[in-house]
């Protein structure tokens, strides 16, 4: 149950509203156009979708025109090495720059994003990395939770002041991962006391300051839920909602990653994520978008996924889309 009144939709619209869809190329394809026209609220762009600033403006405008309402256009534009927009001339701030410079660079980047029609950043990375961490190298603020929290907040508040929604990731913190969840199942054996002391504080800070979205990672945390990746774990989502008081958009990490797909079908991952309490599913492989939508509609029809849970998730996504800078149809 949620205390907030959220915008309603039909099952078909809600099933699309909870998908963050990848698209195949540099222009709006007919499948994504239909997805947006029929209730889709969120699209993610990767390097393959970016050729020039004018091309991106045309792409986002065409998506806004296709959609019936406010939309979110997402990108991974993190401080550090994962900055997709650098290839079209929009770099992200360096992870180790001085605070004043960091904020100035973030503001420049954010203004350029809004100009392009990109209003949802899947950043900052709030993992407190320690030891050899293959997935976080070059994209984290280091081993001190206070520094991570402060830098993350500078990034979050600067972008949100410009209308770019931000995402704290990867909850509950995979600073201790030693393998890459893109490639394999990632166990994290940390005690709850370690997570509480080191990994949780940056997320608490972001949430207390009203961050719009939190990305839940795919590692398996023995202390929280030994059986499920965090992204599919009711226990982890309950911790986020109840323990951290978060009522924004809980977004999964990408569905193409082996850390979540190992031993599960796409349909199982989809339904488990929504039942666990996720609101937005990153379906980064375009051909899987229609399949995921169909699975969600069927799960509601079969009574496996409650109508209320789907409506809550979709409502949260719409609320975030309404709060972000509008993507204009006539850019």
TALINDA-V303381 format. One record per backbone hydrogen bond with DSSP energy under -1.0 kcal/mol. CO is the residue of the C=O (numbers start at 1). NH is the residue of the N-H. E is the energy in kcal/mol with one decimal. If there is no record, write none. Layout:
BEGIN
CO_NH_E + CO_NH_E
END
This chain:
BEGIN
10_14_-3.1 + 11_15_-2.7 + 12_16_-1.1 + 13_17_-2.3 + 14_18_-1.2 + 16_19_-1.7 + 18_281_-3.0 + 20_283_-1.8 + 21_44_-2.7 + 29_33_-2.2 + 30_34_-2.4 + 31_35_-2.4 + 32_36_-2.4 + 33_37_-2.3 + 34_38_-2.1 + 35_40_-3.0 + 36_39_-1.3 + 41_72_-3.1 + 42_21_-2.2 + 43_74_-3.2 + 46_49_-2.1 + 47_50_-1.8 + 52_56_-2.2 + 53_57_-2.3 + 54_58_-2.2 + 55_59_-2.4 + 56_60_-2.9 + 57_61_-2.3 + 58_62_-2.3 + 59_63_-1.7 + 60_64_-2.4 + 61_65_-2.3 + 62_66_-1.7 + 63_67_-1.9 + 72_43_-2.2 + 73_120_-1.4 + 74_45_-2.8 + 75_77_-1.1 + 75_122_-2.8 + 76_84_-1.9 + 81_83_-1.4 + 82_78_-2.9 + 83_86_-1.8 + 85_88_-1.6 + 85_90_-2.2 + 86_89_-1.8 + 93_80_-1.3 + 94_97_-1.2 + 98_102_-3.1 + 99_103_-2.7 + 100_104_-2.2 + 101_105_-2.9 + 102_106_-2.2 + 103_107_-2.4 + 104_108_-2.3 + 105_109_-2.3 + 106_110_-2.8 + 107_111_-2.4 + 108_112_-1.8 + 109_113_-2.2 + 110_114_-2.4 + 111_115_-2.0 + 112_116_-1.4 + 113_118_-2.7 + 119_165_-2.6 + 120_75_-1.6 + 121_123_-2.1 + 123_167_-2.9 + 124_169_-2.0 + 127_129_-1.1 + 133_137_-1.1 + 136_139_-2.3 + 138_81_-2.4 + 144_148_-2.5 + 145_149_-2.6 + 146_150_-2.4 + 147_151_-2.9 + 148_152_-2.5 + 149_153_-2.1 + 150_154_-2.1 + 151_155_-2.1 + 152_156_-2.9 + 153_157_-2.9 + 154_158_-1.7 + 155_159_-2.3 + 156_160_-2.8 + 157_161_-1.6 + 159_162_-1.4 + 159_164_-2.3 + 163_325_-3.2 + 165_121_-3.3 + 166_213_-1.5 + 168_215_-2.8 + 169_126_-4.2 + 170_173_-2.7 + 171_217_-2.8 + 174_177_-1.2 + 175_130_-1.9 + 180_183_-2.0 + 180_184_-1.8 + 181_259_-2.6 + 182_258_-1.9 + 186_220_-2.8 + 188_222_-1.8 + 191_195_-2.0 + 192_196_-2.8 + 193_197_-2.1 + 194_198_-2.6 + 195_200_-3.0 + 200_204_-2.3 + 201_205_-2.5 + 202_206_-2.1 + 203_207_-2.7 + 204_208_-2.9 + 205_209_-1.2 + 206_211_-1.9 + 207_210_-2.0 + 212_249_-2.4 + 213_168_-2.3 + 214_251_-2.6 + 215_171_-2.4 + 217_231_-1.1 + 219_230_-3.0 + 220_188_-3.1 + 221_224_-1.2 + 221_225_-3.1 + 229_232_-2.1 + 230_233_-1.6 + 233_237_-2.4 + 234_238_-2.4 + 235_239_-2.0 + 236_240_-2.1 + 237_241_-2.5 + 238_242_-3.2 + 238_243_-1.0 + 239_244_-1.6 + 240_246_-1.8 + 249_214_-2.4 + 250_279_-3.1 + 250_280_-2.0 + 251_216_-2.6 + 254_257_-1.2 + 257_260_-1.6 + 257_261_-1.6 + 258_262_-2.1 + 261_264_-2.6 + 265_269_-2.3 + 266_270_-2.3 + 267_271_-2.4 + 268_272_-2.6 + 269_273_-2.2 + 270_274_-1.8 + 271_275_-2.6 + 272_276_-2.4 + 273_277_-1.0 + 273_278_-2.6 + 280_252_-2.5 + 281_20_-3.2 + 281_283_-1.3 + 282_255_-2.8 + 282_284_-1.2 + 283_22_-2.4 + 285_288_-2.5 + 286_289_-1.6 + 288_292_-2.6 + 289_293_-2.4 + 290_294_-2.3 + 291_295_-2.4 + 292_296_-2.3 + 293_297_-2.4 + 294_298_-2.4 + 295_299_-2.5 + 296_300_-2.0 + 297_301_-2.2 + 298_302_-2.7 + 299_304_-1.9 + 299_305_-1.7 + 306_310_-1.9 + 307_311_-2.4 + 308_312_-2.6 + 309_313_-2.2 + 310_314_-2.8 + 311_315_-2.5 + 312_316_-2.1 + 313_317_-1.9 + 314_318_-2.5 + 315_319_-2.4 + 316_320_-2.1 + 317_321_-2.4 + 318_322_-2.4 + 319_323_-1.3 + 320_324_-1.3
END
